[in-house]
Amino acid sequence: MKASLKELETLLEEKHKEVVAFVMEPLMQGAAGMIAQAAGYISRVRELTKKYNVLLIFDEVATGFGRTGKMFASDHENVTPDLLTVAKGISGGYLPLAATLTTEEIYNAFLGGYEELKTFFHGHTYTANPLACAASIASLGLFEKNHILDELSLKIDWMKNRLKRFHDLEIVGDVRQQGTMIGIELVKDRRSKASFPWERENWSSGDYEST
Ligand SMILES: Cc1ncc(COP(=O)(O)O)c(C=O)c1O
């Protein structure tokens, strides 16, 4: 964690005049391989981005809406990004919807009469689709009605317990968990952490059946 933050600080120190924003998935970097960040990491990133006047964008498309145990991953350290992107869990996945949230300051920077040319000319074909919005409002209503967040810690602990048995499997190199987001790293050799070959043709069905 220290090395990664040092690298970020060096980069910001050198390039902050050219860098507009820093984008990251807080707590658990999903598609990159379920890479978990240590406690304190996002707070330090917030400090550094403030220090160097670089906007902080949290992509909570995957981590948002309870996935890490709180409504947003940023809530774990009370960090407020300048921009927050959300999707997936906003509608419980029932209909496609995404949103970009920002501070009043940034919102107002783009607010003005048409002739002022302040508008951020960007949109999606189905932005604010009424059906998707209705599904999302209903889904968010269930968070309150069914106390979803309050019951999460029980479920997360249950998962943590059940995951223990994965550590004993020969092909499991590591198990990483942030709430209900879980990464199980499959390796060919758990001692060296060597990965399986990417080429499918090298696998023979049954090679790993016993595990
Ligand atoms: C973290 C993260 N960001 C962004 C996206 C893409 O989101 P969208 O499909 O809303 O563009 C995904 C999709 O899986 C994602 O996991």
The ligand as a Tripos MOL2 file, in Angstrom:
@<TRIPOS>MOLECULE
LIG
   16    16     1     0     0
SMALL
NO_CHARGES

@<TRIPOS>ATOM
      1 C1        -16.3260   -0.9240  -12.0560 C.3       1 LIG1
      2 C2        -17.0540   -0.7920  -13.3520 C.ar      1 LIG1
      3 N1        -17.1040    0.3980  -13.9580 N.ar      1 LIG1
      4 C3        -17.7700    0.5680  -15.1100 C.ar      1 LIG1
      5 C4        -18.4120   -0.4820  -15.7130 C.ar      1 LIG1
      6 C5        -19.1540   -0.2330  -16.9730 C.3       1 LIG1
      7 O1        -20.3590    0.3060  -16.6420 O.3       1 LIG1
      8 P1        -21.4450    0.6580  -17.7610 P.3       1 LIG1
      9 O2        -21.8420   -0.6270  -18.3760 O.co2     1 LIG1
     10 O3        -22.5550    1.2940  -16.9810 O.co2     1 LIG1
     11 O4        -20.7990    1.5730  -18.7130 O.co2     1 LIG1
     12 C6        -18.3880   -1.7340  -15.1340 C.ar      1 LIG1
     13 C7        -19.0530   -2.8500  -15.7840 C.2       1 LIG1
     14 O5        -18.9700   -3.9790  -15.4400 O.2       1 LIG1
     15 C8        -17.7000   -1.8950  -13.9180 C.ar      1 LIG1
     16 O6        -17.6480   -3.0860  -13.2890 O.3       1 LIG1
@<TRIPOS>BOND
     1     1     2 1
     2     2     3 ar
     3     2    15 ar
     4     3     4 ar
     5     4     5 ar
     6     5     6 1
     7     5    12 ar
     8     6     7 1
     9     7     8 1
    10     8     9 2
    11     8    10 1
    12     8    11 1
    13    12    13 1
    14    12    15 ar
    15    13    14 2
    16    15    16 1
@<TRIPOS>SUBSTRUCTURE
     1 LIG1         1 GROUP 0 **** ****
